[in-house]
């Protein structure tokens, strides 16, 4: 059976107006752009959505708005993570999962748990969740790397654990997980720049930041690689490599929002503690966009 999250997913931004309120018009356009661009699924309330800077009311409004506008056309993965395991379990139990196909749950941050602590945390999450769970390992943001052996241990807990968004940056770790996982558990790249090498080593696709601004290109790259058309995939990878780097030069999602403003898709607005990219970086992104056109 085809895994439900095979292909190109997008970690959706939260567009803001000049006054930092949510720009729901831009959010609606964003969802439509992803569908038109052949993106395979949406990820809501992830890191790229600036979720820590949103109120609980705003989070619920965003989820319901996207579910409504999507109208069942694409699968949706909802970010639900935290560093208070008991609190997260209670949140999961209270969440309305209508229109949601899976949870994306990040490793606990700041606490720096041991590998056993990570296992016990996710065991509790999996037991509480009524829908499939995708793990999320991003040590650059959380301060702890979930090792391949721990990931595989969690994967074997239940067929409800269907994959991991792996953003450790270590292809060796990708490979160890992909080669040792049960059939129902798959690796998804969490780094745009590693989309192609990750697929070559067993990943089933990408959860992309760049896809917010360039969904067509990210979908083409991912689908070509998965279909074995490495000539096209390699060409697209080289085309996008510099932009993939530039949008993270001064943090995410500030970089991709700058590109989206250049494309007329959303304003270059973020909420504190994030700030807009500098004029210098904005200029580099603009110059690279002109080259890509």
N, C-alpha and C positions, 0 to 999 in steps of 0.2 A: 504493500500500500504506500501511496505517496504521502510523505509527512505533511501535516497541515501548514507548516511554516517553511516550506521549501521556496527558495527564490529570494527576491529582493523585498525586504521590509523597510519601512521608514520610521525613524524615531522622530515623531512630530514635534516641531517647535510649538510654543505658545505665542502667537503674534500679539503685540501690544500696540496701543495707540500712543500718541505723544504724551498723554497724561498717565501712561502705564496701565490703563485699564485694558482688559482683554479685547482684542479686535476680532470679533466673531465673524465679521464679513470676510476678513483675510483668512480666517480659519476655515470657513466654508470653501473658499477658493482653493485653499491648500489641499483639502480632501479631494476635491474634484480634479485638481492637477495630478494627484498621485494615481487616481483611478485612470485618468486619460493617459498617463505616462506608463501604464502597464506594471505599476508596483503591485506586489502580490499581497501585502498585508500592512496594517497600520499598527504602530506601537504608541500608545497614549500614556501620558504622565510618566515618561522616562526622564533621565537626566537632561536630555536635550529640550524637554518641555519646561525646564526651570521649575520643576515640581516643588522643591523646597521653598520657593518664593511665592507659592500660591496658597491661598486660604483653603480650608476644607470645603467651604461653600463653592469656591471657584473650581476646585477639582471636580466636584460632582457636576457642576454646570458644564464643564468641558467634556467630561465623559459622556453625559447624556446628549449633548449637542452633536458630538462626533458620531455616536451610535445612531442618532436620528438621521443625520445627513448621509452617513454611509449606507443606511437602509439595507444592510445585509449583503452589500456587494463585495466587500473584502473582509477577511478575517481580522479581528482586533485582539491585540495583546495589551493587557493593562499592567502598568507598573505598580507593584505593591511590595515595597520592601521597607526595611527599617532595622534599627539596632536595639530595639526593645522587643524581644521575641513574644512575650505575653501580650504586649500591646498590639503587635502586628497580627497575631492570631485573632484577637478580638475584632480588629478592623476587617479582616477577611470574613469573619462570621457575619458582620453587619453589612457587607458590601452587596449591592445589587449587581449581579452578573448577567443581567439580561442584555444580549447583544455582544457579550464578551466571550472570547474563545479560549483564552489562556491568561495566566498571571505571569508576569516577568518580575522575578524577585531577586534583588541585588544582595550580595553578601553584606553582613552588618559592618558598618563603618565606624570609625573612631574608637570603638571598644577594643579592636584588634584581637578577636577571639583566636583560640588555637584551632587546629584542624578538627579536633573532636567537638569543639564548640560550634564550628560551622556545620558539622554533620547534625548535631542535635537541634540546632536552629532550623535547618531546612526540613528535618524530620517532622518538627512541629508544624511548619508551614504546609507541608504536603498533607499531613493528617487533617488539617483544618480546611484545606481548599476543596470546594466542590467541583472545580474544573482543573484541567491540566496546568502544570507548572513548568515554566522555563527558568532555569537558574541564570544568574548574571554575575560574572566574575570580572571586576574592573579594578585591579589593585592600585592603579594610578590615582583613583579617586577614593578608594575605601581604606587604603593602608594595609590591606592583607590580601595575599594571593591564595585562592582556593586551589590546592594542588590537584593534579589529575587523579590521584588515588582517592581523594576525598570526593571529587565529582562523581567518579564511577561508583563509589560506595552509595552515594545518594541516589544515583541513577537506578541502582538495583533495588531500592526500597519499594518502588511501585511503578506500574506502567503509567501512572498519572504524571510522573516526572518525564517529560518528553524531550528535553534538550537543555542546552546551555548557550547563552550569549557569551562567548569567550572573548575578552578584551585584554588578555594578559600580554599580548604582543610576542608571545613565544610560540613559534610554529611547532616546536617539539612537543609542547603541552597540547596543542591542538591535535597533533597526530596520535599521541598516547590516548587521549580521550576517544577520538573517532575510532581507533582500532580496537579499543577494549570495551566499548559501550554495548549494551543490549540493542537489539534491532530497532526498538521504538524510540531510542534516545539519540538525538543528533546534535552536532556542533553547528552553531551559527556564529559567523564572525561579527565582532563588535567594533572592528576597525575598518573604515573605508579603504585605507591604503593596503589592507591585507585581504581584500575580497578575493582576488584571483589566486594568490598562493594558498589561502585557506581552503578554497574549493578544490584545488589540486591535491591537498592533503586530507580531504574527506569531509569538509564542511558542506552544508546544504544551502549556503547563501550568506546574506549580510543583513544586519539591521543598520541602516545607513543614516548618517547625518546629512551628507551632501544631497541625498535624494530629495530633501525638502525643496531645494532650488533647481535640481537637475534630475527629476525622476526618470525621464526617458533614457538618459545615458546610463544611469545606475542599473536600470532594469535590463537594458541591452547588454551591458557588461556581465551581469550576473547570469542571465539566461544563456548567453553565448558560452560562458565557462561551464555551466552545468550541462549543456548540450554537447560539450566536447569540441566546440569551434574555437580552438585556442588561438588561431590567427586573428580572428575578430576580437576576442577577449583581450589578447595581448595589446592590440592596437588601441582599444578603448582605455585599457589600464594606463598606457603611456600617455594618452591624451589628457587623462584626468589626474594624473599623479601629482602635478604641481598644485592644482586647485585643492586636492584632498589635503595637502600639507598646509596651504595658506589659510583655509577656514579654521584650522586649529591653532594658528600661530599665536593668537592672543586669547585663547579660550573658546569654549563652545557653550552656547550657540551664537555668541556674538559674531563670529566669522561668517557663519552661514546666513545669518540675518543680514549682514552687509551685502552678501551676494544676492539675497532675495530682494533687497531694496533696489539694487542695480537692475534686477530683472522686473521690477514693478510688482512684485508678489507680496511683499510685507515691509513694514517699516523696520529700520535698524534701531530697534528699541529693546532693551533688556532691563530687568529689575535688579537693583542692588541685592547682594554685593557684586554682581556682575556689572561691567561697564562696556560701552561700545568700543570697538576696535579703534586704534589710533588712525589719524589721517594717513600716515605712511602705509600701514597695513591695508587700509581701505583702498589706497591707490594701487597696491600690488594686486589685490583681488580684482579690482576694476580692469587693470591691464591684462591679467590672465583671462578674464571673462571675454574681453575683446579678441584675444587670440583664439579662444575656443569657438567664437562665432565665425 
